[in-house]
Amino acid sequence: MLKEFKEFAMRGNVVDMAVGIIIGGAFATIVKSLVADVIMPPIGLLLGGVDFTDLFIMLKEGSTAAPYATLAAAQEAGAVVISYGVFINAVISFLIVAFAVFLLIRSINRLRREEDAPPAEPTTKDCQFCFSSVSIKATRCPHCTSEIA
């Protein structure tokens, strides 16, 4: 049974998938940081200094009376909240990852189309007498003036 598992694990597809999952996890971390630390602060600044991670709707107050200045304060007080600002960040992160995957798939498909393209029609042929390259439409070789069949 151990031998069969080893054969399964060492297949090319399994190893490729494992590498893809590891790289995907690292890429997701980078995109999350890009959204939270680079993209959202300027957008929040343009919207009047709004921090999207602190946008929430309170459903029920916690042990400490409302209002809560931040999402962390509301959660610390035990309030029941809908954190729609965190959801907005997650949606933007997803869109960035989806766009990057789309670009990757698009380039892979382009490479596959180039590989699968039929070879181009020949435009030249060789003269059977002097072995020079002549146009495919030629009936006489311009180099040795022999008739080409």
N, CA, C and O atoms as a GROMACS GRO file, in nm:
protein
  596
    1MET      N    1   0.083  -0.119   0.000
    1MET     CA    2   0.000   0.000   0.000
    1MET      C    3   0.088   0.125   0.000
    1MET      O    4   0.054   0.224  -0.065
    2LEU      N    5   0.199   0.122   0.072
    2LEU     CA    6   0.290   0.236   0.076
    2LEU      C    7   0.351   0.261  -0.062
    2LEU      O    8   0.372   0.375  -0.102
    3LYS      N    9   0.380   0.152  -0.133
    3LYS     CA   10   0.437   0.164  -0.268
    3LYS      C   11   0.338   0.232  -0.362
    3LYS      O   12   0.376   0.319  -0.441
    4GLU      N   13   0.211   0.194  -0.356
    4GLU     CA   14   0.108   0.255  -0.440
    4GLU      C   15   0.091   0.403  -0.408
    4GLU      O   16   0.077   0.485  -0.499
    5PHE      N   17   0.093   0.437  -0.279
    5PHE     CA   18   0.082   0.578  -0.240
    5PHE      C   19   0.200   0.657  -0.294
    5PHE      O   20   0.184   0.769  -0.342
    6LYS      N   21   0.320   0.600  -0.286
    6LYS     CA   22   0.440   0.667  -0.336
    6LYS      C   23   0.429   0.691  -0.487
    6LYS      O   24   0.463   0.799  -0.535
    7GLU      N   25   0.381   0.591  -0.561
    7GLU     CA   26   0.362   0.607  -0.705
    7GLU      C   27   0.260   0.717  -0.734
    7GLU      O   28   0.279   0.799  -0.825
    8PHE      N   29   0.152   0.719  -0.657
    8PHE     CA   30   0.049   0.822  -0.676
    8PHE      C   31   0.104   0.961  -0.646
    8PHE      O   32   0.082   1.054  -0.723
    9ALA      N   33   0.176   0.973  -0.536
    9ALA     CA   34   0.228   1.104  -0.493
    9ALA      C   35   0.335   1.158  -0.586
    9ALA      O   36   0.351   1.279  -0.597
   10MET      N   37   0.407   1.071  -0.653
   10MET     CA   38   0.516   1.116  -0.738
   10MET      C   39   0.473   1.140  -0.882
   10MET      O   40   0.556   1.174  -0.966
   11ARG      N   41   0.347   1.122  -0.912
   11ARG     CA   42   0.298   1.154  -1.046
   11ARG      C   43   0.315   1.302  -1.071
   11ARG      O   44   0.311   1.382  -0.978
   12GLY      N   45   0.334   1.339  -1.196
   12GLY     CA   46   0.355   1.479  -1.231
   12GLY      C   47   0.239   1.568  -1.193
   12GLY      O   48   0.261   1.680  -1.145
   13ASN      N   49   0.116   1.522  -1.212
   13ASN     CA   50   0.000   1.606  -1.184
   13ASN      C   51  -0.014   1.637  -1.036
   13ASN      O   52  -0.051   1.748  -0.999
   14VAL      N   53   0.015   1.539  -0.950
   14VAL     CA   54   0.001   1.559  -0.806
   14VAL      C   55   0.105   1.660  -0.757
   14VAL      O   56   0.073   1.750  -0.679
   15VAL      N   57   0.228   1.645  -0.804
   15VAL     CA   58   0.334   1.738  -0.765
   15VAL      C   59   0.302   1.878  -0.817
   15VAL      O   60   0.319   1.977  -0.744
   16ASP      N   61   0.256   1.888  -0.941
   16ASP     CA   62   0.219   2.018  -0.997
   16ASP      C   63   0.107   2.083  -0.917
   16ASP      O   64   0.109   2.203  -0.892
   17MET      N   65   0.009   2.003  -0.877
   17MET     CA   66  -0.102   2.055  -0.799
   17MET      C   67  -0.054   2.105  -0.662
   17MET      O   68  -0.098   2.210  -0.615
   18ALA      N   69   0.034   2.030  -0.600
   18ALA     CA   70   0.087   2.072  -0.469
   18ALA      C   71   0.163   2.203  -0.480
   18ALA      O   72   0.148   2.291  -0.396
   19VAL      N   73   0.245   2.215  -0.583
   19VAL     CA   74   0.318   2.340  -0.604
   19VAL      C   75   0.220   2.454  -0.630
   19VAL      O   76   0.239   2.565  -0.578
   20GLY      N   77   0.116   2.428  -0.708
   20GLY     CA   78   0.016   2.531  -0.736
   20GLY      C   79  -0.057   2.577  -0.610
   20GLY      O   80  -0.083   2.696  -0.594
   21ILE      N   81  -0.089   2.484  -0.523
   21ILE     CA   82  -0.158   2.520  -0.398
   21ILE      C   83  -0.068   2.604  -0.310
   21ILE      O   84  -0.113   2.702  -0.251
   22ILE      N   85   0.059   2.566  -0.300
   22ILE     CA   86   0.153   2.642  -0.217
   22ILE      C   87   0.173   2.782  -0.272
   22ILE      O   88   0.168   2.880  -0.197
   23ILE      N   89   0.194   2.793  -0.402
   23ILE     CA   90   0.212   2.925  -0.464
   23ILE      C   91   0.083   3.006  -0.453
   23ILE      O   92   0.088   3.127  -0.430
   24GLY      N   93  -0.032   2.941  -0.469
   24GLY     CA   94  -0.161   3.010  -0.456
   24GLY      C   95  -0.181   3.067  -0.316
   24GLY      O   96  -0.231   3.178  -0.301
   25GLY      N   97  -0.142   2.992  -0.215
   25GLY     CA   98  -0.153   3.042  -0.077
   25GLY      C   99  -0.064   3.163  -0.054
   25GLY      O  100  -0.105   3.261   0.008
   26ALA      N  101   0.057   3.156  -0.106
   26ALA     CA  102   0.149   3.270  -0.092
   26ALA      C  103   0.096   3.390  -0.171
   26ALA      O  104   0.105   3.504  -0.124
   27PHE      N  105   0.042   3.365  -0.289
   27PHE     CA  106  -0.012   3.472  -0.372
   27PHE      C  107  -0.132   3.537  -0.304
   27PHE      O  108  -0.149   3.659  -0.310
   28ALA      N  109  -0.216   3.456  -0.241
   28ALA     CA  110  -0.333   3.511  -0.171
   28ALA      C  111  -0.290   3.603  -0.057
   28ALA      O  112  -0.354   3.706  -0.033
   29THR      N  113  -0.183   3.567   0.013
   29THR     CA  114  -0.132   3.652   0.121
   29THR      C  115  -0.084   3.785   0.066
   29THR      O  116  -0.109   3.891   0.125
   30ILE      N  117  -0.015   3.780  -0.046
   30ILE     CA  118   0.035   3.903  -0.108
   30ILE      C  119  -0.081   3.991  -0.154
   30ILE      O  120  -0.079   4.112  -0.133
   31VAL      N  121  -0.182   3.929  -0.215
   31VAL     CA  122  -0.297   4.007  -0.264
   31VAL      C  123  -0.374   4.066  -0.146
   31VAL      O  124  -0.419   4.180  -0.154
   32LYS      N  125  -0.388   3.991  -0.038
   32LYS     CA  126  -0.458   4.043   0.080
   32LYS      C  127  -0.386   4.167   0.134
   32LYS      O  128  -0.449   4.266   0.169
   33SER      N  129  -0.254   4.160   0.140
   33SER     CA  130  -0.175   4.275   0.186
   33SER      C  131  -0.186   4.390   0.087
   33SER      O  132  -0.195   4.506   0.127
   34LEU      N  133  -0.185   4.359  -0.043
   34LEU     CA  134  -0.199   4.464  -0.145
   34LEU      C  135  -0.331   4.538  -0.127
   34LEU      O  136  -0.334   4.661  -0.132
   35VAL      N  137  -0.438   4.463  -0.106
   35VAL     CA  138  -0.569   4.528  -0.091
   35VAL      C  139  -0.576   4.607   0.039
   35VAL      O  140  -0.616   4.724   0.038
   36ALA      N  141  -0.538   4.545   0.151
   36ALA     CA  142  -0.554   4.610   0.281
   36ALA      C  143  -0.456   4.725   0.302
   36ALA      O  144  -0.491   4.825   0.365
   37ASP      N  145  -0.333   4.712   0.250
   37ASP     CA  146  -0.229   4.810   0.282
   37ASP      C  147  -0.199   4.910   0.170
   37ASP      O  148  -0.144   5.016   0.197
   38VAL      N  149  -0.235   4.877   0.046
   38VAL     CA  150  -0.200   4.966  -0.065
   38VAL      C  151  -0.322   5.024  -0.135
   38VAL      O  152  -0.327   5.144  -0.162
   39ILE      N  153  -0.421   4.941  -0.166
   39ILE     CA  154  -0.536   4.987  -0.245
   39ILE      C  155  -0.642   5.057  -0.160
   39ILE      O  156  -0.688   5.165  -0.196
   40MET      N  157  -0.680   4.997  -0.048
   40MET     CA  158  -0.791   5.051   0.030
   40MET      C  159  -0.759   5.183   0.101
   40MET      O  160  -0.848   5.268   0.110
   41PRO      N  161  -0.637   5.206   0.153
   41PRO     CA  162  -0.613   5.337   0.217
   41PRO      C  163  -0.636   5.457   0.125
   41PRO      O  164  -0.699   5.553   0.168
   42PRO      N  165  -0.586   5.458   0.000
   42PRO     CA  166  -0.617   5.574  -0.086
   42PRO      C  167  -0.767   5.586  -0.118
   42PRO      O  168  -0.820   5.696  -0.127
   43ILE      N  169  -0.834   5.471  -0.136
   43ILE     CA  170  -0.978   5.476  -0.163
   43ILE      C  171  -1.050   5.533  -0.042
   43ILE      O  172  -1.140   5.616  -0.056
   44GLY      N  173  -1.012   5.488   0.078
   44GLY     CA  174  -1.071   5.542   0.201
   44GLY      C  175  -1.043   5.690   0.217
   44GLY      O  176  -1.129   5.765   0.263
   45LEU      N  177  -0.922   5.733   0.179
   45LEU     CA  178  -0.887   5.875   0.186
   45LEU      C  179  -0.972   5.957   0.090
   45LEU      O  180  -1.018   6.066   0.125
   46LEU      N  181  -0.994   5.905  -0.030
   46LEU     CA  182  -1.079   5.975  -0.127
   46LEU      C  183  -1.224   5.984  -0.080
   46LEU      O  184  -1.295   6.078  -0.115
   47LEU      N  185  -1.267   5.888   0.000
   47LEU     CA  186  -1.404   5.888   0.050
   47LEU      C  187  -1.417   5.955   0.186
   47LEU      O  188  -1.515   5.933   0.258
   48GLY      N  189  -1.319   6.036   0.221
   48GLY     CA  190  -1.329   6.114   0.344
   48GLY      C  191  -1.265   6.047   0.465
   48GLY      O  192  -1.312   6.065   0.577
   49GLY      N  193  -1.160   5.972   0.445
   49GLY     CA  194  -1.088   5.910   0.556
   49GLY      C  195  -1.156   5.788   0.614
   49GLY      O  196  -1.140   5.759   0.733
   50VAL      N  197  -1.231   5.715   0.534
   50VAL     CA  198  -1.302   5.596   0.581
   50VAL      C  199  -1.206   5.477   0.581
   50VAL      O  200  -1.136   5.454   0.483
   51ASP      N  201  -1.203   5.402   0.691
   51ASP     CA  202  -1.128   5.277   0.698
   51ASP      C  203  -1.228   5.165   0.678
   51ASP      O  204  -1.314   5.140   0.763
   52PHE      N  205  -1.218   5.097   0.564
   52PHE     CA  206  -1.317   4.997   0.529
   52PHE      C  207  -1.324   4.881   0.628
   52PHE      O  208  -1.429   4.820   0.645
   53THR      N  209  -1.212   4.850   0.695
   53THR     CA  210  -1.216   4.738   0.790
   53THR      C  211  -1.299   4.773   0.913
   53THR      O  212  -1.340   4.682   0.986
   54ASP      N  213  -1.326   4.901   0.938
   54ASP     CA  214  -1.407   4.941   1.054
   54ASP      C  215  -1.553   4.969   1.018
   54ASP      O  216  -1.627   5.023   1.100
   55LEU      N  217  -1.594   4.934   0.898
   55LEU     CA  218  -1.735   4.952   0.860
   55LEU      C  219  -1.813   4.830   0.906
   55LEU      O  220  -1.781   4.717   0.868
   56PHE      N  221  -1.915   4.851   0.987
   56PHE     CA  222  -1.996   4.741   1.036
   56PHE      C  223  -2.134   4.790   1.073
   56PHE      O  224  -2.157   4.910   1.093
   57ILE      N  225  -2.226   4.695   1.081
   57ILE     CA  226  -2.363   4.723   1.125
   57ILE      C  227  -2.383   4.644   1.255
   57ILE      O  228  -2.361   4.523   1.260
   58MET      N  229  -2.423   4.715   1.359
   58MET     CA  230  -2.442   4.649   1.487
   58MET      C  231  -2.584   4.591   1.494
   58MET      O  232  -2.682   4.662   1.473
   59LEU      N  233  -2.592   4.462   1.523
   59LEU     CA  234  -2.722   4.396   1.538
   59LEU      C  235  -2.766   4.392   1.684
   59LEU      O  236  -2.884   4.403   1.715
   60LYS      N  237  -2.667   4.375   1.774
   60LYS     CA  238  -2.699   4.369   1.916
   60LYS      C  239  -2.579   4.422   1.993
   60LYS      O  240  -2.464   4.387   1.964
   61GLU      N  241  -2.607   4.507   2.093
   61GLU     CA  242  -2.499   4.563   2.174
   61GLU      C  243  -2.434   4.455   2.259
   61GLU      O  244  -2.494   4.352   2.291
   62GLY      N  245  -2.309   4.483   2.293
   62GLY     CA  246  -2.236   4.391   2.379
   62GLY      C  247  -2.251   4.431   2.525
   62GLY      O  248  -2.344   4.501   2.562
   63SER      N  249  -2.157   4.385   2.607
   63SER     CA  250  -2.161   4.413   2.751
   63SER      C  251  -2.138   4.562   2.780
   63SER      O  252  -2.192   4.616   2.877
   64THR      N  253  -2.059   4.627   2.696
   64THR     CA  254  -2.037   4.771   2.707
   64THR      C  255  -2.136   4.841   2.615
   64THR      O  256  -2.166   4.792   2.506
   65ALA      N  257  -2.186   4.956   2.658
   65ALA     CA  258  -2.285   5.028   2.578
   65ALA      C  259  -2.223   5.084   2.450
   65ALA      O  260  -2.105   5.119   2.445
   66ALA      N  261  -2.307   5.092   2.347
   66ALA     CA  262  -2.264   5.146   2.218
   66ALA      C  263  -2.256   5.297   2.230
   66ALA      O  264  -2.306   5.348   2.330
   67PRO      N  265  -2.202   5.373   2.143
   67PRO     CA  266  -2.144   5.337   2.012
   67PRO      C  267  -2.000   5.289   2.026
   67PRO      O  268  -1.930   5.322   2.121
   68TYR      N  269  -1.959   5.209   1.926
   68TYR     CA  270  -1.824   5.156   1.922
   68TYR      C  271  -1.749   5.224   1.808
   68TYR      O  272  -1.800   5.235   1.696
   69ALA      N  273  -1.629   5.270   1.836
   69ALA     CA  274  -1.551   5.345   1.738
   69ALA      C  275  -1.496   5.255   1.628
   69ALA      O  276  -1.486   5.296   1.513
   70THR      N  277  -1.460   5.134   1.664
   70THR     CA  278  -1.399   5.043   1.567
   70THR      C  279  -1.466   4.907   1.576
   70THR      O  280  -1.536   4.876   1.672
   71LEU      N  281  -1.441   4.826   1.474
   71LEU     CA  282  -1.492   4.690   1.472
   71LEU      C  283  -1.430   4.610   1.585
   71LEU      O  284  -1.498   4.529   1.649
   72ALA      N  285  -1.301   4.630   1.611
   72ALA     CA  286  -1.232   4.558   1.719
   72ALA      C  287  -1.296   4.591   1.855
   72ALA      O  288  -1.312   4.502   1.939
   73ALA      N  289  -1.333   4.717   1.876
   73ALA     CA  290  -1.396   4.756   2.002
   73ALA      C  291  -1.533   4.690   2.017
   73ALA      O  292  -1.570   4.647   2.126
   74ALA      N  293  -1.608   4.682   1.908
   74ALA     CA  294  -1.740   4.619   1.912
   74ALA      C  295  -1.727   4.470   1.940
   74ALA      O  296  -1.804   4.413   2.017
   75GLN      N  297  -1.630   4.406   1.877
   75GLN     CA  298  -1.612   4.263   1.899
   75GLN      C  299  -1.561   4.236   2.040
   75GLN      O  300  -1.598   4.136   2.101
   76GLU      N  301  -1.476   4.325   2.091
   76GLU     CA  302  -1.424   4.310   2.228
   76GLU      C  303  -1.538   4.321   2.330
   76GLU      O  304  -1.537   4.253   2.433
   77ALA      N  305  -1.634   4.409   2.301
   77ALA     CA  306  -1.747   4.426   2.391
   77ALA      C  307  -1.848   4.312   2.379
   77ALA      O  308  -1.941   4.303   2.459
   78GLY      N  309  -1.832   4.228   2.279
   78GLY     CA  310  -1.923   4.115   2.260
   78GLY      C  311  -2.045   4.150   2.178
   78GLY      O  312  -2.144   4.078   2.182
   79ALA      N  313  -2.039   4.258   2.104
   79ALA     CA  314  -2.152   4.298   2.020
   79ALA      C  315  -2.163   4.205   1.900
   79ALA      O  316  -2.063   4.153   1.850
   80VAL      N  317  -2.286   4.185   1.854
   80VAL     CA  318  -2.311   4.107   1.734
   80VAL      C  319  -2.314   4.206   1.618
   80VAL      O  320  -2.398   4.296   1.614
   81VAL      N  321  -2.222   4.188   1.523
   81VAL     CA  322  -2.209   4.284   1.413
   81VAL      C  323  -2.201   4.213   1.278
   81VAL      O  324  -2.164   4.096   1.270
   82ILE      N  325  -2.236   4.286   1.174
   82ILE     CA  326  -2.212   4.244   1.036
   82ILE      C  327  -2.096   4.331   0.987
   82ILE      O  328  -2.111   4.452   0.974
   83SER      N  329  -1.982   4.269   0.960
   83SER     CA  330  -1.862   4.343   0.919
   83SER      C  331  -1.857   4.354   0.768
   83SER      O  332  -1.782   4.281   0.703
   84TYR      N  333  -1.934   4.444   0.710
   84TYR     CA  334  -1.939   4.455   0.565
   84TYR      C  335  -1.814   4.520   0.508
   84TYR      O  336  -1.786   4.503   0.389
   85GLY      N  337  -1.739   4.595   0.586
   85GLY     CA  338  -1.613   4.653   0.538
   85GLY      C  339  -1.508   4.546   0.511
   85GLY      O  340  -1.436   4.554   0.412
   86VAL      N  341  -1.500   4.447   0.599
   86VAL     CA  342  -1.408   4.335   0.578
   86VAL      C  343  -1.452   4.257   0.455
   86VAL      O  344  -1.368   4.209   0.378
   87PHE      N  345  -1.583   4.244   0.435
   87PHE     CA  346  -1.635   4.176   0.317
   87PHE      C  347  -1.597   4.251   0.189
   87PHE      O  348  -1.562   4.188   0.089
   88ILE      N  349  -1.604   4.384   0.191
   88ILE     CA  350  -1.563   4.463   0.074
   88ILE      C  351  -1.416   4.436   0.042
   88ILE      O  352  -1.380   4.418  -0.074
   89ASN      N  353  -1.330   4.433   0.144
   89ASN     CA  354  -1.188   4.402   0.122
   89ASN      C  355  -1.171   4.263   0.061
   89ASN      O  356  -1.089   4.243  -0.029
   90ALA      N  357  -1.250   4.166   0.110
   90ALA     CA  358  -1.241   4.029   0.058
   90ALA      C  359  -1.284   4.023  -0.088
   90ALA      O  360  -1.224   3.950  -0.167
   91VAL      N  361  -1.389   4.097  -0.123
   91VAL     CA  362  -1.436   4.099  -0.262
   91VAL      C  363  -1.330   4.159  -0.353
   91VAL      O  364  -1.304   4.107  -0.461
   92ILE      N  365  -1.268   4.268  -0.310
   92ILE     CA  366  -1.163   4.330  -0.392
   92ILE      C  367  -1.044   4.235  -0.405
   92ILE      O  368  -0.986   4.225  -0.513
   93SER      N  369  -1.007   4.167  -0.298
   93SER     CA  370  -0.899   4.067  -0.305
   93SER      C  371  -0.933   3.957  -0.405
   93SER      O  372  -0.849   3.917  -0.486
   94PHE      N  373  -1.057   3.908  -0.399
   94PHE     CA  374  -1.100   3.804  -0.492
   94PHE      C  375  -1.092   3.853  -0.636
   94PHE      O  376  -1.045   3.780  -0.723
   95LEU      N  377  -1.137   3.975  -0.662
   95LEU     CA  378  -1.133   4.027  -0.798
   95LEU      C  379  -0.990   4.037  -0.850
   95LEU      O  380  -0.965   4.009  -0.967
   96ILE      N  381  -0.897   4.078  -0.765
   96ILE     CA  382  -0.758   4.087  -0.807
   96ILE      C  383  -0.701   3.948  -0.838
   96ILE      O  384  -0.634   3.929  -0.938
   97VAL      N  385  -0.729   3.852  -0.751
   97VAL     CA  386  -0.681   3.715  -0.774
   97VAL      C  387  -0.745   3.658  -0.900
   97VAL      O  388  -0.677   3.595  -0.981
   98ALA      N  389  -0.875   3.679  -0.918
   98ALA     CA  390  -0.944   3.627  -1.036
   98ALA      C  391  -0.887   3.690  -1.163
   98ALA      O  392  -0.871   3.621  -1.264
   99PHE      N  393  -0.856   3.819  -1.160
   99PHE     CA  394  -0.798   3.885  -1.277
   99PHE      C  395  -0.659   3.829  -1.307
   99PHE      O  396  -0.626   3.806  -1.423
  100ALA      N  397  -0.578   3.806  -1.204
  100ALA     CA  398  -0.444   3.750  -1.224
  100ALA      C  399  -0.454   3.608  -1.282
  100ALA      O  400  -0.377   3.573  -1.371
  101VAL      N  401  -0.547   3.527  -1.231
  101VAL     CA  402  -0.565   3.392  -1.284
  101VAL      C  403  -0.614   3.398  -1.428
  101VAL      O  404  -0.572   3.319  -1.512
  102PHE      N  405  -0.705   3.492  -1.458
  102PHE     CA  406  -0.752   3.510  -1.595
  102PHE      C  407  -0.636   3.542  -1.689
  102PHE      O  408  -0.628   3.485  -1.798
  103LEU      N  409  -0.547   3.632  -1.648
  103LEU     CA  410  -0.432   3.666  -1.732
  103LEU      C  411  -0.342   3.546  -1.752
  103LEU      O  412  -0.289   3.525  -1.862
  104LEU      N  413  -0.323   3.466  -1.648
  104LEU     CA  414  -0.240   3.347  -1.658
  104LEU      C  415  -0.302   3.246  -1.755
  104LEU      O  416  -0.233   3.193  -1.842
  105ILE      N  417  -0.430   3.219  -1.740
  105ILE     CA  418  -0.500   3.124  -1.828
  105ILE      C  419  -0.499   3.174  -1.972
  105ILE      O  420  -0.482   3.096  -2.066
  106ARG      N  421  -0.517   3.303  -1.989
  106ARG     CA  422  -0.518   3.362  -2.123
  106ARG      C  423  -0.383   3.340  -2.192
  106ARG      O  424  -0.378   3.304  -2.309
  107SER      N  425  -0.273   3.362  -2.118
  107SER     CA  426  -0.141   3.343  -2.179
  107SER      C  427  -0.114   3.195  -2.206
  107SER      O  428  -0.052   3.161  -2.307
  108ILE      N  429  -0.160   3.106  -2.118
  108ILE     CA  430  -0.142   2.962  -2.141
  108ILE      C  431  -0.221   2.919  -2.265
  108ILE      O  432  -0.170   2.843  -2.347
  109ASN      N  433  -0.343   2.968  -2.279
  109ASN     CA  434  -0.424   2.934  -2.397
  109ASN      C  435  -0.360   2.986  -2.524
  109ASN      O  436  -0.364   2.919  -2.627
  110ARG      N  437  -0.300   3.105  -2.519
  110ARG     CA  438  -0.232   3.160  -2.636
  110ARG      C  439  -0.115   3.070  -2.675
  110ARG      O  440  -0.094   3.044  -2.794
  111LEU      N  441  -0.038   3.024  -2.577
  111LEU     CA  442   0.074   2.934  -2.607
  111LEU      C  443   0.025   2.802  -2.666
  111LEU      O  444   0.087   2.748  -2.758
  112ARG      N  445  -0.085   2.750  -2.613
  112ARG     CA  446  -0.140   2.625  -2.667
  112ARG      C  447  -0.187   2.642  -2.810
  112ARG      O  448  -0.167   2.553  -2.893
  113ARG      N  449  -0.250   2.755  -2.841
  113ARG     CA  450  -0.296   2.779  -2.978
  113ARG      C  451  -0.178   2.786  -3.073
  113ARG      O  452  -0.186   2.736  -3.186
  114GLU      N  453  -0.068   2.847  -3.029
  114GLU     CA  454   0.050   2.855  -3.114
  114GLU      C  455   0.110   2.717  -3.138
  114GLU      O  456   0.158   2.688  -3.248
  115GLU      N  457   0.107   2.630  -3.035
  115GLU     CA  458   0.159   2.494  -3.050
  115GLU      C  459   0.070   2.411  -3.141
  115GLU      O  460   0.120   2.330  -3.219
  116ASP      N  461  -0.061   2.429  -3.130
  116ASP     CA  462  -0.156   2.349  -3.206
  116ASP      C  463  -0.179   2.401  -3.347
  116ASP      O  464  -0.247   2.335  -3.426
  117ALA      N  465  -0.126   2.516  -3.381
  117ALA     CA  466  -0.148   2.574  -3.513
  117ALA      C  467  -0.085   2.483  -3.619
  117ALA      O  468   0.026   2.433  -3.600
  118PRO      N  469  -0.156   2.463  -3.730
  118PRO     CA  470  -0.098   2.378  -3.835
  118PRO      C  471   0.024   2.447  -3.895
  118PRO      O  472   0.032   2.570  -3.897
  119PRO      N  473   0.118   2.368  -3.943
  119PRO     CA  474   0.236   2.429  -4.003
  119PRO      C  475   0.198   2.511  -4.126
  119PRO      O  476   0.104   2.478  -4.198
  120ALA      N  477   0.271   2.616  -4.149
  120ALA     CA  478   0.243   2.705  -4.263
  120ALA      C  479   0.269   2.632  -4.394
  120ALA      O  480   0.357   2.546  -4.402
  121GLU      N  481   0.193   2.668  -4.495
  121GLU     CA  482   0.213   2.610  -4.629
  121GLU      C  483   0.351   2.649  -4.679
  121GLU      O  484   0.394   2.763  -4.661
  122PRO      N  485   0.421   2.555  -4.742
  122PRO     CA  486   0.554   2.590  -4.794
  122PRO      C  487   0.543   2.691  -4.908
  122PRO      O  488   0.450   2.686  -4.989
  123THR      N  489   0.638   2.783  -4.913
  123THR     CA  490   0.640   2.884  -5.020
  123THR      C  491   0.755   2.860  -5.116
  123THR      O  492   0.764   2.926  -5.220
  124THR      N  493   0.842   2.766  -5.081
  124THR     CA  494   0.955   2.735  -5.169
  124THR      C  495   0.969   2.584  -5.184
  124THR      O  496   0.916   2.507  -5.105
  125LYS      N  497   1.041   2.545  -5.288
  125LYS     CA  498   1.076   2.405  -5.308
  125LYS      C  499   1.220   2.401  -5.359
  125LYS      O  500   1.275   2.503  -5.399
  126ASP      N  501   1.280   2.282  -5.356
  126ASP     CA  502   1.418   2.268  -5.401
  126ASP      C  503   1.420   2.219  -5.544
  126ASP      O  504   1.342   2.132  -5.584
  127CYS      N  505   1.512   2.275  -5.621
  127CYS     CA  506   1.535   2.228  -5.758
  127CYS      C  507   1.602   2.090  -5.748
  127CYS      O  508   1.698   2.073  -5.674
  128GLN      N  509   1.549   1.993  -5.825
  128GLN     CA  510   1.605   1.859  -5.816
  128GLN      C  511   1.739   1.845  -5.888
  128GLN      O  512   1.804   1.741  -5.878
  129PHE      N  513   1.780   1.948  -5.960
  129PHE     CA  514   1.907   1.942  -6.032
  129PHE      C  515   2.020   2.014  -5.957
  129PHE      O  516   2.128   1.958  -5.938
  130CYS      N  517   1.995   2.139  -5.914
  130CYS     CA  518   2.102   2.215  -5.846
  130CYS      C  519   2.075   2.231  -5.697
  130CYS      O  520   2.158   2.288  -5.625
  131PHE      N  521   1.962   2.183  -5.650
  131PHE     CA  522   1.924   2.186  -5.508
  131PHE      C  523   1.914   2.327  -5.450
  131PHE      O  524   1.930   2.346  -5.330
  132SER      N  525   1.886   2.425  -5.534
  132SER     CA  526   1.864   2.563  -5.490
  132SER      C  527   1.718   2.578  -5.450
  132SER      O  528   1.631   2.504  -5.497
  133SER      N  529   1.693   2.673  -5.364
  133SER     CA  530   1.557   2.701  -5.322
  133SER      C  531   1.492   2.794  -5.423
  133SER      O  532   1.545   2.901  -5.455
  134VAL      N  533   1.373   2.753  -5.474
  134VAL     CA  534   1.300   2.834  -5.573
  134VAL      C  535   1.156   2.847  -5.527
  134VAL      O  536   1.110   2.771  -5.442
  135SER      N  537   1.084   2.941  -5.583
  135SER     CA  538   0.944   2.962  -5.550
  135SER      C  539   0.863   2.837  -5.582
  135SER      O  540   0.894   2.766  -5.677
  136ILE      N  541   0.761   2.812  -5.503
  136ILE     CA  542   0.678   2.693  -5.522
  136ILE      C  543   0.604   2.699  -5.656
  136ILE      O  544   0.569   2.595  -5.712
  137LYS      N  545   0.581   2.820  -5.709
  137LYS     CA  546   0.509   2.837  -5.835
  137LYS      C  547   0.601   2.829  -5.957
  137LYS      O  548   0.553   2.827  -6.070
  138ALA      N  549   0.732   2.826  -5.937
  138ALA     CA  550   0.827   2.828  -6.048
  138ALA      C  551   0.819   2.700  -6.129
  138ALA      O  552   0.803   2.591  -6.073
  139THR      N  553   0.831   2.712  -6.262
  139THR     CA  554   0.838   2.595  -6.351
  139THR      C  555   0.978   2.576  -6.405
  139THR      O  556   1.011   2.470  -6.460
  140ARG      N  557   1.064   2.679  -6.388
  140ARG     CA  558   1.204   2.672  -6.428
  140ARG      C  559   1.290   2.726  -6.315
  140ARG      O  560   1.254   2.825  -6.250
  141CYS      N  561   1.402   2.663  -6.292
  141CYS     CA  562   1.494   2.707  -6.186
  141CYS      C  563   1.568   2.832  -6.234
  141CYS      O  564   1.627   2.830  -6.342
  142PRO      N  565   1.567   2.940  -6.156
  142PRO     CA  566   1.638   3.062  -6.198
  142PRO      C  567   1.790   3.047  -6.187
  142PRO      O  568   1.863   3.130  -6.240
  143HIS      N  569   1.839   2.944  -6.120
  143HIS     CA  570   1.982   2.926  -6.101
  143HIS      C  571   2.043   2.839  -6.213
  143HIS      O  572   2.147   2.875  -6.269
  144CYS      N  573   1.979   2.727  -6.244
  144CYS     CA  574   2.036   2.638  -6.346
  144CYS      C  575   1.951   2.630  -6.472
  144CYS      O  576   1.989   2.561  -6.566
  145THR      N  577   1.841   2.697  -6.476
  145THR     CA  578   1.743   2.706  -6.586
  145THR      C  579   1.683   2.571  -6.627
  145THR      O  580   1.633   2.556  -6.738
  146SER      N  581   1.689   2.473  -6.539
  146SER     CA  582   1.626   2.343  -6.566
  146SER      C  583   1.477   2.354  -6.544
  146SER      O  584   1.430   2.433  -6.462
  147GLU      N  585   1.402   2.272  -6.618
  147GLU     CA  586   1.258   2.267  -6.596
  147GLU      C  587   1.230   2.184  -6.472
  147GLU      O  588   1.285   2.076  -6.452
  148ILE      N  589   1.142   2.241  -6.386
  148ILE     CA  590   1.108   2.176  -6.261
  148ILE      C  591   0.972   2.111  -6.274
  148ILE      O  592   0.876   2.175  -6.318
  149ALA      N  593   0.964   1.985  -6.237
  149ALA     CA  594   0.838   1.911  -6.250
  149ALA      C  595   0.743   1.949  -6.139
  149ALA      O  596   0.631   1.897  -6.133
   0.00000   0.00000   0.00000
